[in-house]
Amino acid sequence: MEELKKQIIFRLKMIDLYRKSSIKRSNTSVLHGQFPILRYISTHDGCSQIAISKEFNLSAAAIAKTINRLNKAKLIKKKEDKTNKRANLIYITEEGKKALENAEVHFKMLDDKSFKDFKDEEIIELKRLLDKVLMNLYEQKEVNEDNLHSAMRNLFKEEDK
């Protein structure tokens, strides 16, 4: 049984690697890790880097790096916050909207390929089982990473709506 558990974890890692590799090979200018941040900006136009940092439970430095890359690629633009001269507000550009749309089409195509030949009941059961794994990890007291716990709480809170 231990070997089977290792094989399952390995397969989950391979799925993630395949998705990252697929987006790199696609015709989109959005990288795998940038996609959720760009999507957030598109629905929260004029947000601050602090708001993005809190939403994704990532350090300010990690968000700044991603924002700078998105800005350099002309997918977003930064404007000085008039109420706080040290802060920037982030806006998606037309190029960013197009890139996001291309990435969404690519991810949908990839998801459709991933779940080809799955019955609806199988997809529901897989989600239920993965949620169970995530909940088991979330409940572990020895894991003491606030960002990870916060992300997990947000995941389950979102799905309860």
N, C-alpha and C positions, 0 to 999 in steps of 0.2 A: 504493500500500500504506500510506503514512503516513496518508492521509486515512481509510482503513478502520480503522486502529488508533485514531485519534481518535474515530471513531464508536463503536467498541466501548467505550472508556473512558467516553464520554458516556452510553451506555446503562447501564453499570454504576452510574454516578452517579444516573441517573434511577430505576433500580430502588430504590436506597437512599432517595431522596427520596420515592418513592411509598410505601414501607413506613413511613417516618416520618410522612407525611401521613395515611396510613390509620389508624395507631394514634391519632393526635390526634383523628380523627373518630369513633373507636370509642367504645363505652360503657364502656371501661375507664378506671380512674383512674391507670394506670401509663403513663408516657411511654416512648418507644422506648428511650432510653438507660438508663432505670431498670429495665427488664425483666430483663436479665441479673443485675443486682445484687440485685434482690428475689428472683430464683430462687436465687441463691447463698445468700442469707440463709435462705431456706426450707429448704435442705438442710444448712445449717451454723448452725442456731439457736444463739444465744449467742456468735457470732463477734465478733471485734474489728474496728474500723475499719481497723486496720493489716493484718489478714488480708485484708480486702476489697481494700484498696489494692494489696497484693502480688499477689493473684489476678488483678486486672484491669490491673495495671501502670499504675495511675493515681496521681496525686499525692494526698497526704493531704488537701489542700484540696479537690480535686475530689470525693473520696469524702465528705468532711464536708458539702459542699453538697448532694449527692444524699441522704445520710442525713438531713439536716435537712428536706429536702422530703418524703421518705418518712415521716418522723416527724410532720411537720405535717399530712400527709394521713391520719394514723393507720393507715398500712400496716405500720409497724414501731414498736417501742418500744425505748427505750434504758434500760439499767439500769447503775448504777455497778458497775464491776469491784471486787469486795471485796479482790482481791490488789493492785490498782493503782488507787488512788483518782482518778487523773487520766484513766483510760480508761473507756470505756463498752463494754458488751456489747450486741449488737444481736439482737433477737428479732422474728420476724414475728408480726403480730396476726391475728386471725380475719378482719378486713377485708382485710388484706394477702393472706391465703390466697385469699380470694374474688376479689380483684382480679387476682392472679397467674393463677388458673384462667381468668378471663375473657380475660385477655391471651393465654394459651396457646391458647385456643379461637380467638381472633381471628387469631393468627399462623398457626395450622394452616389455617384457612380461606383466608387470604391465600396461603400456600404452595401449597395445593391449586389455587387459581385461577392462580397463577403458572406452575405446571407442568402445567396442563391440556393434554391432547393430546400430552404428551411420552411417548415410550416409555421404559421402564426403561433401555435401552441409551443413549439420548440424555442422560438425567440423569447416568448414570455417566460418559459422555464429557465432558459439560460440567464436572462436578466435576474430572475429571482435567486438563482444559485450564486451569481456574482455579487449580488447585493448581500447575500448571507456571508460570503467571504469578507467583503468590505466591512460589514458590521462586526464580525469577529475581530478584525484588525483594529477597528475603531475602539472597541471595548477594552483592548489591552491597556493595562495601566502603565506598563513599562515604556511604552512609546510616549515620549514627552515633547512632541514638536507641535507647538501652538498652531503653526501654519497648516500642518497636515490635519489636525483635529478640526480646525475651523473650516477647511475645505470639505471635509467629510460631513460636518454638520450642515453646511450649505447644500451639499449634494442631496442629502436626504430631506432637508427642509423644502427644497425646490420641488422634489417629486411628490411631496405630500400635498402640494397645492392643487 
